[in-house]
């Protein structure tokens, strides 16, 4: 005998929850009933829905008439019944009318019913998948509207949302957003910053498609309902409060696969960790089922998180749209480099997407690296480095319209700003400055084979955009009102051992010099001459990439430069770009002739020493300067930056030589 399959779901859930939060959070901020209203709203689309249908309790419309529950998760249920078709239609219409009228059209019940013989678990699984697909189709909604058009097009009076409370209390939650204030915040208690966090599960569709067993399908649905609910959020909040009594959380809603809540601004790390804890439990429970799939691939669910900062008094319609925008950025972010065989989390803050994974070389945008970067930021501030001024000054330079559209001006502005000033003191301040420059340059790296190179420009401008977004993000957290309390005080992870010394030498100095040499003195200015050889020859007058053999017979790469002082180059810019005048200024400061240079070069080669500074070929310079457009202010700026950075590299190698024999390669983090 065939069964009657009944499928129901609540539609317009997001609109309903949004309206509930708006009404109670904005109109009744100081009303202790606000939390109860939020709790009630989440219950309406979960437990209360199942009671009203009759899947639990004895007062539902289908109570005592349900033969078997095939699926029961937040806002969706599928079951079989032996009722006749007309009886089912009456029950479904009664349910639709109740929800539509009770909640003033804010909740819409979608449903369908048909006859089908379920002879095996395989049939049941196929039926669940079929019903879920039909529910999403336009045909289902159109049929529901047709059957209930008289009710739908009746004017609906706006009424207070019915409150359903089972008497359960949630003391771990704050009663309203204003209660998120604590004395540790630097704002005043009437107007302070909060972080709104919205999380959404990813990969659920793919996960269910790979399940071929009805019981597993139903069990996983139950797991999701158990952990994406208010009780689960309450349990995690209570555990976090035990670890940190000052942690506070205000739930906005949690239902289906969505979680939305607010925490004090400095506690976003706890907020993210709470979401991760929920995801971890879900995946652990799924893993315990021991489900075998084709290819023996692991079944798991991932998560996307959007974060937005706001004030406790801001209307929800503003920050709700913003946090949704951040979540959308996270969900659409490219994660091809991620290990897609393991659960991952994408976290978006200020339109910058982080991945919860650890890969120091390939992905500097992992969440753990971001936390580490904030520790460096805080350490630099504690040592007296003006982080906010440094970041704001950089952003102000590179967002200038004239600078931003010119690749040479843009990169020159960055590298000039990144010339380190304090490392010669060998103090924490100098080390923090180097680490700060390093963390910013990581945002511009592009991998080519086994090497990484700095790149500011690509076809779609994403590298530059990502770089600037990260600066803005760090600038935000350099404001003490947004700093993560306590989580950044432990600087044990910040080291400056021999490995770090080598890495910083590469990242802060070598890569920058390589970029200036290959790009700003060659490729980026190739349009200034009618012959590419002229561009190379002009560069050769000022910088040569060469090698020499040291006393151990090893090749050592160095840049030979024309010794032009910083003050000389500034004077050349001040008098104006004039090849003849500029050449005369150089000749007054450069005494070496070609003969003297060649003699000195031979002596230093025999002594296994670096080659001498270049001599100035005035004749060749004037010929190239007048036959091309290479000699301009940008070219002079590049030479200035290159020379200063190269000199700093030489000093860095001397001060931070990698010995490793006397101290096992370990160095204390910045002695005072």
N, C-alpha and C positions, 0 to 999 in steps of 0.2 A: 504493500500500500504506500502511495506517495505521501510525502509530508508537505505541509505548507511552510515555506520559508519566509520569515519576516525580517526585514532589515531596516534599521532606523539610525539616523545620525542627526546631530544638532548642527545647523548651519548658522553663519553670521556670529560665530563665537567671539572672534576678535573684536567685532564692533560692540557686542554686548559687554565684554569685559572692559573695553576701553571706556564705554559710557559709565559703567559702574565705578571704575576708578576715578573718572572725572567728577562724577556727582559727589562721591563721598570724600575724595581726597581734597578736592578744591573747595567744596562748599562747607565741609565740616572738618577742617584741619585739626581743630582743637577738641573735636567730639570723640569721646572714648569709644563710641560705637563704630568708628571708621574701620578698625581691624575686623570686627565681626562682619561688617558688610562685605569686605574683601574676601574673607573666608567663605561667607555664604555664596558669593558669586562663583568661586571655584568649585564649591560643592554642587551647585545647581547643574553644572555640565558634567558631573561625574556621579557621585553616590546618589544624589537626589534624583538624577535622571533615571538611574537604574531602578530606584524605588518606585518612581512614577510609572515606568513601563511595566514593572511587576517582576523584574528579575531577582529582586530581593524584597523582603518584607511581605506583608499580606494585604496591602491597601492599593497596589498598583492596578492599572487598567487591565494588564494581562496576568495578574496574580492567579496562580492555580491553573493557568491554561498554557504554561510554557512546558513543552516536552523536553527539549534539550537546548542548552546555550552553546552555540558554536563559537561565538566571539563576544567578548565584553571588555572594551577598553574605553578610555575617556571620550565621551561624546558619541560612541558608536556601539551598536549591539546587533548581533545576528542570532536568531534562534528559530526553533521549529515549534509548531503548534498543530493541534488537531482540530482547531476551530474551522468553521466553514468560511468560505470566501467573503460573504456578506458581513459576517460577524467581525472578521479581521478588519474590513474596511471601516466599519463603525468605530472600532477601537482606535484605529490609526487616525481617523478624523477627530475623535475626541482628544487624543494626544496633541495633534496639531493645533486644535482650537485652544486648548489649555495654555500651551506655551506661547502661542502668538498673542493671545489676549492678555495673559498674566504679565507678560513682559513687553507689552506695547509694541509688538512687531519687531523687537530686537533679537528674538530667537525664532528660528524657523526650523521646523522638523521636516527633514527629507526622509522619504520612506519608499519601500517597494515590497511587493508580496507576490509570490508565484508558487506553483506546485512543482515538486521535484522529488524523485525517489533517491534517498541517500542509503546506499547499501554497504558502504565501506568508509573508512577514515579518509581514503584518497578522494572519494566523492565529496566529503565534508570540506576538505582543504580546497578542492577546486571550486566548491560553492562559495566559500569565503572570498576567494580571489575574484570570482565573478561578481559577487554582490558589491564588493568595494569598488570595482571598476564601474559598475552600473551607477552607483551612488555619485560618482564624480562626473558622470555624463550629463549633458544638457537635457536629455530626454527625461531623466528622473525628475529634475527640478520643474520642467515644463508640465509634467503630469501632475505633480503635487499642486502647482499653482492652478491648473485647470480644475482640479477637484475641490479646491478651497478658495476659488476666486471671490465668492461672496464675502467670506470672512476677511480676506486679504485687502479688499478694496473698501471695507468699512472704515470710517475714520476711527483711529485709535487714540484714546486719551492717554496722556502721559501720566503714569502712576509710579509710585515708589516701588522699587524692585522688592518682590517678596523675600523676606528673610527666613532662611531655614537654618537653624542652629541646633546641633544635636547635644548642646550643653558642654562640648569639649572646649577646654581653654588652651591657649597657646601663649604662656607667659614668656617664652623665649623670643617672641616677636615684639617689636615696638608697636604701640597703639596707633600712631600716625607718623607721618614723615618728620614732623617737628621734633619728635622724640629721638631722632637720630643724632641730635646735637650732644656733644660731650665736651668737657672742659679742656680736653687735649686739642680741640680744634682752635684755630687762630681767628676764626670769624666770630661775629656775635650770634647769640642764640636765636635771634629772630630772623636772621638772614645769613645762612651758611651753605656751604657747598656739599653736594651729595653726588655719589656715583650711581647711575641707573644701569643695571646689567640685565641684558636679555640673552637667553641661551635657547638654542634650538637644536634638536637632534638631527644628524645627517645620516644618510645611507640606510634609512629604515626600509624604503622601497626595495632596494637591492637585497637587503638582508632577507626580507620576507619572500622575495622571488626565488631565493636559493634554498628555501626550506621545502622539503618534499613530504614531510610528515605532519599530519593534522594536529597531533598532540603537542608536538614541539611548537607549532605555529601558535596554538592557543596558550601554551605555557609562556612563550616569549611575550605575547600580548599582555598576559597577566603581570609579568615582570615589569614591563613598561608602565602599566597602570599603578603598580605598587611603588615605584621609585620616582615617577614624574607625578607627584601629588603633594598636597600641602603637608601631610604627615611626614613624608620623606624630607621635605625642606625643613620642617620643624626639628626633626631628629638631627640633621646635619648642623643646624643653627645652634642647637643646644650643645653639641660636642665642641663647636668652635668657641662658644662662650665659656666653656670649661677651661679651654686652653688660654683664652684671653677674655677676661671679664669685661673689658671695655668694648668688645665687638658687639655691634648692633646691626639688626637687619629688619627692614620693613617689607613684607611681601606685597607685591602688586597683583600678580596672579601666577598660578602654575596649573597647567592643564594641557591635555593632549601631548604634544611634544615641545611645548613652550614653557619657559620659566622667566619670570620678570620680577625683579626685586630691586630695592635700593639699600645702599650702605653709606656710611660717612665716606667722603672723598678719599681720605688716606687709607681706606681699607679695601681698595679694589683688588689687591692681591688675595686677600681672604675670600672676597666674593668669587673670584675666578677659581680658587682652590676648592671652594664649596661646590661649584658646578662640576669640577673635575672629580670630586669625591662621589657625586651622584652618578656620573658616567662610569667611573671605575666599578662601582657596585653593580650597575646594570650589566656591564661586560663580564664581570666575574660570575654572575648568576647564569648568563648565557653560556659561558665557557663550561660551567659545571654540568650542563646538559649533555656535553660530549657529543654534539651533533656532527655527523660525518657528512661532508659535502663533496661534490665532484672536484677532484684535484686536491682534496684534503686541505682546502683553504679554511682559515679560521673565520668564524662568524663573529662580527662585532659591529658596534654602532659608534659613530664619531659625533662631534659636536662643533657648532659654530657659536661664538659669543660676540655680542656687540656691547660696547661700553660708551656711555656718554656722561659728561659732567653737567650738572645743572645746580640751581639754587632750590632750596626747599620751598620757596614761594612761587616758583615758575609754574604756569599752567601746564598740565600734563600733555595737552595737544602738541606743545612745542617739543618737549624732550622725548615724547613717545615716538614722534616722527624721526627725530634725530637718532635715537638708539636703534630704531628699525633700519635706518639707513646704514648705520655701522654694521648691523647684523647682515644686511644684504651684501655689503662689501666683503665680509668674512666668507659668506657662503659661495660667492662667485670668484674668490681668489684662486689663482692657479697654484696647485699643489703637486705638480708632476714630480718634483724632487723629493716629495715625502715618501716614507715607507708606507705604501698603501695596504700592506698586509698586517698593519697594526693600527689600533685606534689612534686617532689624532684629534687635536683641537685647534681650530682657527679662531684667533682672538683679534678683533678689530677695535682700535682706539685711535680717534682722530684720523680716520680713513687709512690707517697704516695697519696692515694685517700681519700678525705674528703667528708662528706655528709652535705648538707645544712639542718640540723635539730638540735634541742636542746634536748639532753638527757644526762644530766651530768653524770649519773652513768653508763649507758650501752654503750655509744658511745663517748669515749674521742676524736674520730677523726672527730667530726663535724667541719664544717668551722668556726662557731662562736667560738668554743673552741680554734681553732688555732689562731684566731685574739686575743682572750683573752691571750693565751700563749705568743704571740708576745708582748703584753703590759707588761706582767711580765718580759719578756726578756729585753725590753727597760728600765723598771723601775730598774731592777737589774744593768744594765749598768750605769744608771744615778747615782746610789748609790756607784759606784766604784767597783762592782763585775766584775771580768774579765771573762765575759761570753764566749767569743771566746776561751780563754785559757782553761776554764773549759770543754767545749764541745769537743774541739780538743783533750785534754788530755784523756778524756773518750773514744773517738772513737779510738784513737791510742792504748789504752790498750786492748780493747775488739776485735779489728780486728787483733791482733797478732795471727798468725797461731796456735801456741801452746795453747794459751788461748782459742781461738774460738772453738777448737775441744774438749775441756774438760769442762764439765758443771759446775764442782766445781770451777775451775780457773776462768771461765767466770763470774759466779755470784759473786764470791769473789771480782773480779776486779770492778764490778759495785757497790757493796755495800760499798767497801772501799772508792771508789770515792765519794759516796753519804753520807758519814758521815758528818753531818753539822758542820760547824766551827764557825759561827757567831751569832747563835740564842741567845746565852747567853747575848749579849749586848742589846737585846730587841730594836733594831733599825730597820729602813727600810731595811738596808743591810741584817740583819739576817733573816727577814721575807721573803725578795725576794729570798734568798738562799733556804729556806724551800719550797717556792712555785715552784721554778725551779726544785728542786729534785722531788717534787710531780708530776709535769706535765710530767716528763720523765718516772717515774715509772708507770703512767697511761697506757703507751703504752704496758706494760707487763701484764696487768691484764686480768684474765680469770674468767668468771662468773661460779660459781657452786651453783645452787640453788639461795638462796638470798644473798650469800656471794661472795666476790671477792678475788682471790688469785694471787700472783705474779707467773708468769711462764715464764721462758726464753727458754725452750726447748719443742717442740712438734714434732710430727712425720715428718711433712714436713718442719720444720724450719721457719714457717711463722712468729711466734711471735718474734724471734730474728731478722729476716729480717725487720719486721715492726719497731721494736725498733731502729735499726741502721739507717734506712731510716729517721726516725723522727729526730734523732740526727743530721744527715747531713742537713736536712731541716732547723732546728734551727740554725745550724752553718752557713748556707748560709745567713740567715736573721740577724745574729749577725754582719755581714759585713755591715757597715753603708751605703754602696752604694746600698744595696738592701732593706733598711728599707722603710716601707710605710710612706710617709710623712703625717704629721698631724693626720692621722687616729689612731695613737697609743699614742698620747699625753694625751688623756683623760684616767686617771687611776682610775676613780670613781668606775668602776666595780671591782677593786681589793680591797678585804676586808680581815680583819683578826679578825672577831668577834668570839664569843664562838663556833659557829658551825664550823668555819674554824679551830679553835684550836683543836677541837675534831677530825675533819677529817684529819688534818695533823699528829696528834698523831698516827692515824691508818695507814695512807698511808706511811709516811716517817719512822716511827719507828716500830710499831707493826707488820705490814706485812713483813718487812725486817727480823725482829727477828724470826717470825714464819717460814719464808722460810729457814733461816739458820738452825734452830732447826730441822725442818722436812726433809729438803733435804740434805744440806751439812754435817750435823752431823748424818744422818741416811740413807735415801733412796738412795742418790747419791753415798754413799760409801759402800753400802751393798755387793758389789762384792769384798771388801777387807777382808772379813772374811768368814769362812766356816759355820758359824752359825749366823743367824740374831740376836740372843740374845746377842751375844758378841758385836755387833754394838751398841745395846741399852745400854748395861752395860758400854761400854766405854764412851758413851755420858753422862750417869748418873754420872760419876766421875767429870764432868766439868759443866754440866748444867742440871737442873731439872725444869720442868714446874710444878708449884704447886699453891696452893691457901692458903690464910689465912683469918680469920675473923677479920674485923676492929672493931672499937669501937661501930659502929652502927649495928653490927651483920651481915654485908654483906660480901659475899665472894669476895675477890680481887685476880685476877690472877697475879702472878709474876714469874719471872725466878730466881731460886736460882743458883748462880754461884760460882765456885772456883775463888777466887780473884787473878787473874793473871794480873799483870800490863803490859801495852803496851811495856815498855822497857824490861821486863823479857822475853816476848815472842819473841821480836826481837833478844835478846841475844841468846835464844835457837836456833833460825834459823841460827844465825851467827856461832855458834860452831858446827852446824850440827845436823841432826836427829839421836840421840842416846838415846834410852829409859832410860838407867841407868844414864847417865850424866844429861839428862833433868829432871829426877825424883829428883836427888840430888839438882839441881837448884831450883826446886819447893819447896822442903822441907826447903831450906834455907830461903825462903820467906813466907812460910805458917806455922804459929806457932800453929794453933789450932789442938788439938788431937780430937779423936772421942768422948771421955768422955766430954771434954770441949764444943764441938759442941752440944752434946745432952742436956747438962745443959742449955746452952744459948738458944737453940731452945725452951725448955720448958718455960723459963722465958719470951721470946718474944711472945709465944703463949698465955700465961696468960695475958700479957700486951696488947694483940690485936695489935701486931706490926708485920711487915714482918719478915719472918724467916731469920736467919743469913747466912753468906756465908758458902759454903760447906767446909768440911775438906778434906785433900788429903789422899786417900787410896793408898799408894805407892805400896803395895803388889799386889793389884788387877790391878793397872795400868801396872806394869811390866809384869804380867801374860798375860794381853790382848795385850799389845804392842808387845810382842815376839811371840804370837800365831796368830796374824793377821797382815795385812799390813795397818792398819788404821792410825797408828802414822807416819805421814809424814808432809812435809812442808805445803801442802794444808790444812791439819787438824789444824795445828798450826795457819795458816792464818785465818781460819774460827773462831777459838776461840778468836783470837785477835779482829776481826771485831765484833763478837757477844758481847764481853765484853765492848768494846768502845761504841757500839751502845746502849747497855743496860744502861750504865752509862749516856749517853746523854739523853735517854728517862726519866730517873729519874730526871735529871736536868730540862728537858722540862716540866714535870708535875709540878715541884715546881715553875718554873718561869711563866708558862702559865696555872695556875690553873683556871678552869672554875668556876667563882663565879656567875656573872650575877645579883647579888642583888644590888650592888652599882651603876652599870652603865647600868642596863637593858640588860646585855649580849652583849653590843656593845663596840668595842674597836677601837680606832683610828688606821689607817693604818700606823704602824711603826713610832713612834715619834723619832725624832733625839736626 
